[in-house]
């Protein structure tokens, strides 16, 4: 979360930041001395956002007259955690991970990595790497896992999408260029893969290098729309095709199922892009999302984009605070559907136990915050649980929906609790890992929720819509 001061209205403001384009894994590249490897780990993304924080602060303080907002005097206060619970846990117990909070959520998917061809279908091991990292204590509240498939694998690719959904995938990445089907985008295989994602409410991001590819993606969307049972699916044109001038690119954003993300945008491209958005796309701010594509692109590109949005140039162009909020966070939070994985990938330190649907009956019976806190504490004791959700915002843009805020706190506790490890020493004694001390913080939910007198229960349909793994009807 980004913290700034609105100069015109003389008040502090907060911006949620969701990065919709990053990678994890290891891929082979050609370097100056021959074969080399690009390696991207979860911590690399957090390090990136820590560095980005200081670069943004330096730009805004060095040329303060150029900006409509002012950063805090101390660069460390430019960002903060999205929830109080995160602040408590990471600040006091996991200081090595107390970095990179400029970004609330980081969408990530496999590189075209060295594991991709090790299985049939491709990307199974790569997807597992993404999914398991998103289920860890350190990264579970930050990473949003997308799976990746090669549509030329046919039915096996579709089955891999379904498998990944069970393990918590919340979106799908497709890369026609690196997988060499760039000339065969509008095919039955690709349409079937995108339709599967749409049926299961997964957003799909296509890597896109130019207008021709974007046109093909649009045609796929039209085909899927005529076949899918889901009307509100989302297809994202990656990088906006690196084309910020062609009128046809902006016409594509008029389609209700198409959005774009801005990774790779730099320098004067930012002003050209947003000027054309404003002039050519009705309600343009609902169609555009921020992305970094770290580490193909780095701090300068991301800093160019973020500082432009809060500049006087952007303000003079007609970009206001609400527009910025949607571009940087709200649009992404709304399309990243909430999933409750039904399975946990087996690995060291993770048990098979998990919260079941019947456990949520206890939530349905809660009449006040204290009861909810007690239930959350009880459910948090279950090892092996994976759960992840996000903040959603009301139409006025002023407040988080109170019920969803409470569910977020609940989800954070459950998600973090899933990595607790219990080791049996003998029949009479058990050794519990240091991480179980987090249970002490579960009681914090009571204090956090004391500000509101809203009552419960939630409806059964509400929990289905927001908590349960969403499968086609």
Long-range contacts (C-beta under 8 A, 24 or more apart in sequence): 1-79, 1-80, 1-81, 1-82, 1-101, 1-102, 1-104, 2-78, 2-79, 2-102, 2-328, 3-71, 3-72, 3-77, 3-78, 3-79, 3-80, 4-69, 4-70, 4-71, 4-72, 4-78, 4-310, 5-69, 5-70, 5-71, 5-72, 6-68, 6-69, 6-321, 7-67, 7-68, 7-69, 7-70, 8-68, 13-69, 13-321, 15-324, 15-325, 15-328, 15-329, 16-82, 16-104, 16-325, 16-328, 16-329, 16-330, 16-333, 16-391, 17-102, 17-103, 17-104, 17-290, 17-328, 17-329, 18-103, 18-104, 18-105, 18-106, 18-107, 18-144, 18-289, 18-290, 18-328, 18-329, 18-332, 18-333, 18-336, 19-45, 19-103, 19-105, 19-106, 19-107, 19-290, 19-291, 19-292, 19-294, 20-107, 20-205, 20-236, 20-261, 20-263, 20-289, 20-290, 20-291, 20-332, 21-107, 21-205, 21-238, 21-239, 21-261, 21-263, 21-291, 21-292, 21-293, 22-106, 22-107, 22-108, 22-109, 22-291, 22-292, 22-293, 22-294, 23-108, 23-109, 23-110, 23-111, 23-293, 23-294, 23-295, 23-296, 24-108, 24-109, 24-110, 24-111, 24-129, 24-130, 24-133, 25-110, 25-111, 25-113, 25-114, 25-115, 25-126, 25-129, 25-130, 26-111, 26-113, 26-114, 26-115, 27-111, 27-112, 27-113, 27-114, 28-114, 37-114, 38-111, 38-295, 40-111, 40-294, 40-295, 42-108, 42-133, 42-138, 42-139, 42-142, 42-143, 43-97, 43-138, 44-294, 44-295, 45-100, 45-103, 45-106, 45-108, 45-142, 45-143, 45-294, 46-97, 46-99, 46-100, 46-142, 47-99, 47-100, 48-100, 48-292, 48-294, 48-295, 48-298, 48-299, 48-302, 49-79, 49-99, 49-100, 49-101, 49-102, 49-103, 50-99, 50-100, 50-102, 51-299, 52-102, 52-299, 52-302, 52-303, 52-306, 53-78, 53-79, 53-102, 55-299, 55-300, 55-303, 56-102, 56-303, 56-306, 56-307, 59-303, 59-307, 60-307, 60-310, 65-312, 66-311, 66-312, 66-313, 67-307, 67-310, 67-311, 67-312, 68-310, 68-311, 68-312, 68-314, 68-315, 69-310, 78-102, 82-391, 83-408, 83-409, 83-412, 84-409, 84-444, 84-448, 85-409, 85-412, 85-413, 85-441, 85-444, 85-445, 85-448, 86-141, 86-412, 88-441, 88-444, 89-416, 89-438, 89-441, 93-437, 93-438, 94-137, 94-138, 97-138, 100-142, 103-142, 104-142, 104-329, 104-391, 105-142, 105-143, 105-144, 105-332, 105-333, 105-336, 105-390, 106-142, 106-143, 106-144, 107-144, 107-146, 107-171, 107-205, 107-291, 107-332, 107-336, 108-134, 108-143, 108-144, 108-145, 108-146, 109-145, 109-146, 109-147, 109-148, 109-171, 109-173, 109-205, 110-147, 110-148, 110-173, 112-175, 112-178, 112-179, 116-148, 120-153, 120-156, 121-149, 121-150, 121-153, 121-156, 121-157, 121-159, 121-160, 122-149, 122-150, 122-153, 123-147, 123-148, 123-149, 123-150, 123-160, 124-160, 127-160, 127-164, 127-169, 128-167, 128-345, 130-169, 131-164, 131-167, 131-168, 131-169, 131-345, 132-345, 132-347, 134-168, 134-388, 135-168, 135-344, 135-345, 135-350, 135-386, 135-418, 135-419, 136-419, 137-416, 137-418, 137-419, 137-435, 140-386, 140-388, 140-415, 140-416, 140-418, 140-419, 141-388, 141-412, 141-415, 141-416, 144-170, 144-171, 144-336, 144-388, 145-169, 145-170, 145-171, 146-170, 146-171, 146-172, 146-173, 146-205, 147-171, 147-172, 147-173, 148-172, 148-173, 148-174, 148-175, 149-174, 149-193, 150-179, 150-181, 151-181, 151-187, 151-189, 151-190, 151-192, 151-193, 152-179, 152-181, 152-184, 152-189, 154-189, 157-189, 157-193, 158-192, 158-193, 158-196, 161-193, 161-196, 161-197, 161-200, 161-202, 162-196, 162-200, 165-200, 165-202, 165-339, 165-341, 165-469, 166-341, 166-342, 166-343, 166-469, 167-341, 167-343, 167-344, 167-345, 168-339, 168-341, 168-386, 168-388, 169-202, 169-339, 170-202, 170-203, 170-336, 170-337, 170-338, 170-339, 170-388, 171-197, 171-202, 171-203, 171-204, 171-205, 171-336, 172-197, 172-202, 172-203, 172-204, 172-205, 173-204, 173-205, 173-207, 174-204, 174-205, 174-206, 174-207, 175-206, 175-207, 176-206, 176-207, 176-213, 177-207, 177-209, 177-213, 178-207, 182-213, 185-213, 185-216, 185-217, 185-219, 185-220, 186-216, 186-219, 186-220, 186-223, 190-220, 191-220, 191-223, 191-224, 191-227, 194-220, 194-221, 194-224, 194-235, 195-224, 195-227, 195-228, 197-233, 198-224, 198-228, 198-230, 198-233, 199-228, 199-229, 199-230, 199-472, 200-470, 200-471, 200-472, 201-230, 201-232, 201-233, 201-337, 201-470, 202-337, 203-233, 203-234, 203-235, 203-236, 203-335, 203-336, 203-337, 204-233, 204-234, 204-235, 204-236, 205-235, 205-236, 205-238, 205-261, 206-235, 206-236, 206-237, 206-238, 207-238, 207-239, 208-237, 208-238, 208-239, 208-240, 208-241, 208-242, 209-239, 209-241, 209-242, 210-241, 210-242, 210-243, 211-241, 211-243, 211-246, 211-248, 211-249, 213-241, 214-241, 214-243, 214-248, 214-249, 214-252, 215-248, 215-252, 217-258, 218-252, 218-255, 218-258, 221-255, 221-257, 221-258, 225-257, 229-472, 229-473, 230-472, 232-257, 233-257, 234-258, 234-259, 234-335, 235-259, 236-260, 236-261, 236-289, 237-261, 238-263, 238-291, 239-263, 239-264, 239-265, 239-291, 239-293, 240-265, 240-273, 244-269, 244-272, 244-273, 244-276, 245-272, 245-276, 247-276, 247-280, 250-276, 250-277, 250-280, 250-281, 251-280, 253-277, 253-281, 253-284, 253-287, 253-288, 254-281, 254-282, 258-287, 259-287, 259-288, 259-289, 259-331, 259-335, 260-287, 260-288, 260-289, 261-288, 261-289, 261-290, 261-291, 262-288, 262-289, 262-290, 262-291, 262-305, 263-291, 263-292, 263-293, 263-296, 263-297, 263-301, 264-293, 264-296, 264-297, 264-301, 265-301, 265-304, 265-305, 266-297, 266-300, 266-301, 266-304, 266-305, 267-304, 270-304, 270-305, 270-308, 270-309, 271-308, 271-313, 271-314, 271-317, 274-308, 274-314, 274-317, 274-319, 275-317, 278-317, 278-318, 278-319, 285-322, 285-323, 285-326, 285-327, 285-331, 286-326, 286-331, 287-331, 288-326, 288-327, 288-331, 289-327, 289-331, 289-332, 290-327, 290-328, 290-329, 290-332, 322-397, 325-393, 325-397, 330-393, 330-397, 333-390, 333-391, 333-392, 333-393, 334-392, 336-390, 337-470, 338-388, 338-389, 338-390, 338-466, 338-467, 338-470, 339-388, 339-469, 339-470, 340-387, 340-467, 340-468, 340-469, 341-386, 341-469, 342-469, 344-384, 344-386, 344-418, 349-419, 349-421, 350-383, 350-384, 350-418, 350-419, 350-421, 351-383, 351-384, 351-422, 352-384, 353-382, 353-383, 353-384, 353-385, 354-382, 354-384, 354-385, 354-386, 354-418, 355-379, 355-382, 355-385, 355-387, 355-414, 357-468, 360-463, 360-467, 363-410, 363-456, 363-457, 363-458, 363-463, 364-456, 364-457, 364-458, 364-460, 364-463, 365-457, 366-456, 366-457, 367-455, 367-456, 367-457, 368-455, 368-456, 369-406, 369-445, 369-446, 369-449, 369-450, 369-452, 370-446, 371-456, 372-406, 372-410, 372-445, 372-449, 372-456, 373-442, 373-443, 373-445, 373-446, 373-449, 376-409, 376-410, 376-413, 376-414, 376-442, 376-445, 377-413, 377-439, 377-442, 377-443, 377-445, 379-414, 380-413, 380-414, 380-417, 380-439, 380-442, 381-417, 381-439, 382-417, 383-417, 383-418, 383-420, 383-421, 383-422, 384-418, 385-414, 385-415, 385-417, 385-418, 386-415, 386-418, 387-411, 387-414, 387-415, 387-418, 388-415, 389-466, 389-467, 402-452, 402-454, 403-454, 403-458, 403-462, 404-466, 406-449, 406-452, 406-454, 407-466, 407-467, 409-445, 409-448, 409-449, 410-445, 413-442, 413-445
